[in-house]
Amino acid sequence: MLKCEELSKQFVRNIKGSDSNVITAVKKTNLEFTGGEIVAIKGRSGSGKSTLLNMLSGLLCPTAGKVYFETSDIYSMNDDERSHFINSRFGYIPQSSGGIYSLNMIENILLPSYLFKGDSKKVDNGFLDELIEFFELKDLTNAFPGELSGGELRRMAVIRAILGHPDVIFADEPTGDLDPDNTDRVFEVFRREAERGAGVIIVSHDEEVEKYADKVYTMSNGILKV
């Protein structure tokens, strides 16, 4: 379903007095992901796992290498094509749990469905209601992000990412603000989506992620250990 070939990322920092201003965040990586499974990538902060996730999800252009979804080379597309493609095929849960502060919770959740004129997804209102009930957010749908806790914002982001039944769900520390009960809920809906055929790729420093995943990889100093 999704694969990367020789994928790498370098960043340049202009620091006076430094011997080297080139940081290699992700070293050459080759990997394939299939639908129907949950894959976890563990690693300490700064190991390169979020950088790798952002390249795989089409949000960060690599320094070198390619990312393919099915037969589509994601980074051969122009910015507009890639934005449409990502919105229609991928779901993304960012590490930061904030939303757009001028929109209430339900508007934040529905935003990807109406992001591109003429490219709107049909909203499954029954599924939306089910998710809101499941995550115990029914009384907060009209609340704005500034009125919500970190855990409530996190659950909102999970609903937004999976509402359209994407082909691949990318999750960056998706349970960072959650208690054990809500962590179990998040992984329960991830499992449901995987059983539907979606691929779920999670990066986390939490050791607990192992008990939910079908495959676990480790990232260290920019190297993915398979």
DRENDO-1510 file (C-alpha; in Angstrom, 1 decimal, always signed):
<recs>
REC; n; res; u; v; w
REC; 1; MET; +0.0; +0.0; +0.0 .
REC; 2; LEU; +2.7; +2.5; +1.1 .
REC; 3; LYS; +6.4; +2.3; +0.6 .
REC; 4; CYS; +9.5; +4.5; +0.8 .
REC; 5; GLU; +12.7; +4.0; -1.1 .
REC; 6; GLU; +16.0; +5.5; +0.0 .
REC; 7; LEU; +14.1; +8.1; +2.0 .
REC; 8; SER; +16.2; +10.6; +3.9 .
REC; 9; LYS; +16.0; +14.1; +5.4 .
REC; 10; GLN; +18.7; +16.7; +6.2 .
REC; 11; PHE; +18.2; +20.1; +7.8 .
REC; 12; VAL; +20.7; +23.0; +7.6 .
REC; 13; ARG; +21.3; +25.2; +10.6 .
REC; 14; ASN; +23.4; +28.4; +10.5 .
REC; 15; ILE; +25.2; +28.2; +13.8 .
REC; 16; LYS; +28.3; +30.3; +14.2 .
REC; 17; GLY; +31.3; +28.3; +15.4 .
REC; 18; SER; +29.8; +25.0; +14.6 .
REC; 19; ASP; +31.9; +22.4; +12.7 .
REC; 20; SER; +28.8; +21.0; +11.0 .
REC; 21; ASN; +25.6; +22.8; +10.3 .
REC; 22; VAL; +24.0; +19.9; +8.5 .
REC; 23; ILE; +21.7; +17.7; +10.6 .
REC; 24; THR; +20.7; +14.3; +9.2 .
REC; 25; ALA; +17.3; +13.7; +10.9 .
REC; 26; VAL; +16.5; +10.5; +8.9 .
REC; 27; LYS; +19.1; +8.3; +7.2 .
REC; 28; LYS; +18.3; +6.3; +4.1 .
REC; 29; THR; +15.2; +4.3; +4.8 .
REC; 30; ASN; +13.5; +1.5; +2.8 .
REC; 31; LEU; +10.2; +0.2; +4.1 .
REC; 32; GLU; +6.8; -1.1; +3.0 .
REC; 33; PHE; +3.5; -0.8; +4.9 .
REC; 34; THR; +0.4; -2.8; +4.1 .
REC; 35; GLY; -3.2; -2.2; +4.8 .
REC; 36; GLY; -5.0; -4.0; +7.6 .
REC; 37; GLU; -2.3; -3.6; +10.3 .
REC; 38; ILE; -1.1; -1.3; +13.0 .
REC; 39; VAL; +2.6; -0.4; +12.8 .
REC; 40; ALA; +4.3; +1.4; +15.6 .
REC; 41; ILE; +7.6; +3.2; +15.4 .
REC; 42; LYS; +9.2; +3.8; +18.8 .
REC; 43; GLY; +12.0; +6.1; +19.7 .
REC; 44; ARG; +13.2; +8.8; +22.0 .
REC; 45; SER; +12.5; +12.5; +21.3 .
REC; 46; GLY; +14.8; +13.7; +18.5 .
REC; 47; SER; +15.3; +10.2; +17.1 .
REC; 48; GLY; +13.8; +11.2; +13.7 .
REC; 49; LYS; +10.5; +9.3; +14.0 .
REC; 50; SER; +8.2; +12.3; +13.6 .
REC; 51; THR; +10.3; +13.5; +10.6 .
REC; 52; LEU; +9.9; +10.1; +9.0 .
REC; 53; LEU; +6.2; +10.1; +9.6 .
REC; 54; ASN; +5.8; +13.6; +8.1 .
REC; 55; MET; +7.6; +12.5; +5.0 .
REC; 56; LEU; +5.6; +9.3; +4.7 .
REC; 57; SER; +2.3; +11.3; +5.0 .
REC; 58; GLY; +3.3; +13.8; +2.3 .
REC; 59; LEU; +3.7; +16.8; +4.7 .
REC; 60; LEU; +7.5; +17.2; +4.6 .
REC; 61; CYS; +9.5; +16.9; +1.3 .
REC; 62; PRO; +12.4; +14.6; +1.7 .
REC; 63; THR; +16.0; +15.6; +0.9 .
REC; 64; ALA; +16.3; +12.4; -1.1 .
REC; 65; GLY; +14.2; +9.3; -1.9 .
REC; 66; LYS; +10.6; +8.5; -2.9 .
REC; 67; VAL; +7.3; +7.7; -1.2 .
REC; 68; TYR; +4.7; +5.7; -3.1 .
REC; 69; PHE; +1.1; +5.1; -2.3 .
REC; 70; GLU; +0.0; +2.3; -4.5 .
REC; 71; THR; +1.3; +3.5; -7.9 .
REC; 72; SER; +1.4; +7.2; -7.0 .
REC; 73; ASP; +4.7; +8.9; -6.4 .
REC; 74; ILE; +3.6; +11.5; -3.8 .
REC; 75; TYR; +6.5; +13.9; -4.2 .
REC; 76; SER; +6.3; +14.0; -8.0 .
REC; 77; MET; +3.0; +15.8; -7.6 .
REC; 78; ASN; +2.9; +19.6; -7.4 .
REC; 79; ASP; +1.7; +21.2; -4.1 .
REC; 80; ASP; -1.9; +21.5; -5.1 .
REC; 81; GLU; -2.1; +17.9; -6.4 .
REC; 82; ARG; -0.4; +16.6; -3.4 .
REC; 83; SER; -2.7; +18.5; -1.0 .
REC; 84; HIS; -5.8; +17.1; -2.7 .
REC; 85; PHE; -4.3; +13.6; -2.7 .
REC; 86; ILE; -3.4; +13.8; +1.0 .
REC; 87; ASN; -6.9; +15.1; +2.0 .
REC; 88; SER; -8.7; +12.4; +0.1 .
REC; 89; ARG; -6.6; +9.4; +1.0 .
REC; 90; PHE; -4.8; +10.0; +4.3 .
REC; 91; GLY; -5.8; +10.9; +7.9 .
REC; 92; TYR; -3.3; +12.6; +10.1 .
REC; 93; ILE; -3.2; +13.1; +13.9 .
REC; 94; PRO; -0.6; +15.7; +14.8 .
REC; 95; GLN; +1.6; +15.7; +17.9 .
REC; 96; SER; +0.1; +19.1; +18.8 .
REC; 97; SER; -3.5; +18.6; +19.8 .
REC; 98; GLY; -4.7; +22.1; +19.0 .
REC; 99; GLY; -7.4; +23.0; +16.5 .
REC; 100; ILE; -8.4; +26.2; +14.7 .
REC; 101; TYR; -9.4; +28.5; +17.5 .
REC; 102; SER; -12.1; +30.3; +15.5 .
REC; 103; LEU; -14.0; +27.1; +14.8 .
REC; 104; ASN; -15.9; +25.0; +17.3 .
REC; 105; MET; -15.2; +21.3; +17.8 .
REC; 106; ILE; -17.7; +20.0; +15.2 .
REC; 107; GLU; -16.4; +22.6; +12.7 .
REC; 108; ASN; -12.8; +21.5; +13.3 .
REC; 109; ILE; -13.8; +17.8; +12.9 .
REC; 110; LEU; -15.6; +18.5; +9.6 .
REC; 111; LEU; -13.0; +20.8; +8.1 .
REC; 112; PRO; -11.1; +18.2; +6.0 .
REC; 113; SER; -14.4; +17.2; +4.5 .
REC; 114; TYR; -15.0; +20.7; +3.0 .
REC; 115; LEU; -11.4; +21.8; +2.5 .
REC; 116; PHE; -11.3; +21.8; -1.3 .
REC; 117; LYS; -14.2; +23.1; -3.4 .
REC; 118; GLY; -15.6; +20.4; -5.6 .
REC; 119; ASP; -13.6; +17.8; -3.8 .
REC; 120; SER; -15.7; +17.4; -0.7 .
REC; 121; LYS; -16.1; +14.0; +1.0 .
REC; 122; LYS; -19.6; +12.8; +1.9 .
REC; 123; VAL; -19.8; +13.0; +5.7 .
REC; 124; ASP; -21.1; +9.8; +7.3 .
REC; 125; ASN; -23.2; +11.5; +10.0 .
REC; 126; GLY; -24.0; +8.2; +11.7 .
REC; 127; PHE; -20.3; +7.4; +12.0 .
REC; 128; LEU; -19.7; +10.9; +13.3 .
REC; 129; ASP; -22.3; +10.6; +15.9 .
REC; 130; GLU; -21.0; +7.2; +16.9 .
REC; 131; LEU; -17.4; +8.5; +17.4 .
REC; 132; ILE; -18.5; +11.6; +19.3 .
REC; 133; GLU; -20.5; +9.3; +21.7 .
REC; 134; PHE; -17.7; +6.8; +21.9 .
REC; 135; PHE; -15.2; +9.4; +22.9 .
REC; 136; GLU; -17.6; +11.1; +25.4 .
REC; 137; LEU; -17.7; +14.5; +23.6 .
REC; 138; LYS; -21.4; +14.8; +23.0 .
REC; 139; ASP; -21.8; +17.8; +25.3 .
REC; 140; LEU; -18.8; +19.6; +23.8 .
REC; 141; THR; -19.4; +19.8; +20.1 .
REC; 142; ASN; -20.1; +23.6; +20.2 .
REC; 143; ALA; -17.1; +24.3; +22.4 .
REC; 144; PHE; -14.1; +26.1; +21.0 .
REC; 145; PRO; -10.5; +24.8; +21.3 .
REC; 146; GLY; -9.7; +27.3; +24.0 .
REC; 147; GLU; -12.5; +25.8; +26.1 .
REC; 148; LEU; -11.2; +22.2; +25.8 .
REC; 149; SER; -8.7; +20.2; +27.7 .
REC; 150; GLY; -5.6; +18.7; +26.1 .
REC; 151; GLY; -7.3; +15.2; +26.2 .
REC; 152; GLU; -10.5; +16.6; +24.6 .
REC; 153; LEU; -8.5; +18.2; +21.9 .
REC; 154; ARG; -6.7; +15.0; +21.3 .
REC; 155; ARG; -9.9; +13.0; +20.9 .
REC; 156; MET; -11.2; +15.7; +18.6 .
REC; 157; ALA; -8.1; +15.2; +16.4 .
REC; 158; VAL; -8.6; +11.5; +16.3 .
REC; 159; ILE; -12.2; +11.8; +15.1 .
REC; 160; ARG; -11.2; +14.3; +12.5 .
REC; 161; ALA; -8.5; +12.0; +11.1 .
REC; 162; ILE; -10.6; +8.8; +10.9 .
REC; 163; LEU; -14.1; +10.2; +10.0 .
REC; 164; GLY; -13.6; +9.9; +6.2 .
REC; 165; HIS; -12.3; +6.3; +6.5 .
REC; 166; PRO; -8.8; +7.1; +5.1 .
REC; 167; ASP; -6.6; +4.5; +3.4 .
REC; 168; VAL; -3.8; +5.3; +5.8 .
REC; 169; ILE; -3.9; +6.9; +9.2 .
REC; 170; PHE; -0.7; +8.6; +10.5 .
REC; 171; ALA; -0.6; +9.3; +14.2 .
REC; 172; ASP; +2.2; +11.3; +16.0 .
REC; 173; GLU; +2.0; +10.6; +19.7 .
REC; 174; PRO; -1.8; +10.1; +19.5 .
REC; 175; THR; -2.3; +9.2; +23.2 .
REC; 176; GLY; +0.1; +11.8; +24.7 .
REC; 177; ASP; -2.7; +13.7; +26.6 .
REC; 178; LEU; -4.9; +10.7; +27.3 .
REC; 179; ASP; -5.7; +8.6; +30.4 .
REC; 180; PRO; -5.6; +4.8; +30.1 .
REC; 181; ASP; -9.4; +4.5; +29.3 .
REC; 182; ASN; -9.2; +7.0; +26.4 .
REC; 183; THR; -5.9; +5.4; +25.2 .
REC; 184; ASP; -7.8; +2.1; +24.9 .
REC; 185; ARG; -10.6; +3.8; +23.0 .
REC; 186; VAL; -8.2; +5.3; +20.5 .
REC; 187; PHE; -6.5; +2.0; +19.8 .
REC; 188; GLU; -9.9; +0.3; +19.6 .
REC; 189; VAL; -11.0; +2.6; +16.7 .
REC; 190; PHE; -7.5; +2.2; +15.1 .
REC; 191; ARG; -8.1; -1.6; +15.2 .
REC; 192; ARG; -11.5; -1.2; +13.7 .
REC; 193; GLU; -10.0; +0.9; +10.8 .
REC; 194; ALA; -7.3; -1.7; +10.3 .
REC; 195; GLU; -9.8; -4.5; +10.1 .
REC; 196; ARG; -11.6; -2.4; +7.5 .
REC; 197; GLY; -8.3; -2.5; +5.5 .
REC; 198; ALA; -6.7; +0.8; +6.4 .
REC; 199; GLY; -3.0; +1.1; +7.3 .
REC; 200; VAL; -2.3; +2.7; +10.7 .
REC; 201; ILE; +1.2; +4.1; +11.3 .
REC; 202; ILE; +2.0; +5.4; +14.8 .
REC; 203; VAL; +5.1; +7.1; +16.2 .
REC; 204; SER; +5.5; +7.2; +19.9 .
REC; 205; HIS; +8.0; +7.1; +22.7 .
REC; 206; ASP; +5.5; +5.3; +24.9 .
REC; 207; GLU; +6.4; +1.7; +25.5 .
REC; 208; GLU; +2.7; +0.8; +26.0 .
REC; 209; VAL; +2.2; +1.2; +22.2 .
REC; 210; GLU; +3.8; -2.3; +21.7 .
REC; 211; LYS; +0.8; -4.1; +23.1 .
REC; 212; TYR; -1.6; -2.6; +20.5 .
REC; 213; ALA; +0.6; -2.9; +17.4 .
REC; 214; ASP; +1.0; -5.7; +14.9 .
REC; 215; LYS; +4.5; -4.6; +14.0 .
REC; 216; VAL; +7.0; -2.5; +16.0 .
REC; 217; TYR; +10.1; -0.8; +14.7 .
REC; 218; THR; +12.6; +1.4; +16.6 .
REC; 219; MET; +14.1; +4.7; +15.5 .
REC; 220; SER; +17.5; +5.8; +16.8 .
REC; 221; ASN; +19.7; +8.6; +15.6 .
REC; 222; GLY; +17.9; +8.7; +12.3 .
REC; 223; ILE; +18.1; +5.0; +11.6 .
REC; 224; LEU; +15.0; +2.8; +11.4 .
REC; 225; LYS; +15.7; -0.6; +12.9 .
REC; 226; VAL; +13.4; -3.2; +11.3 .
</recs>
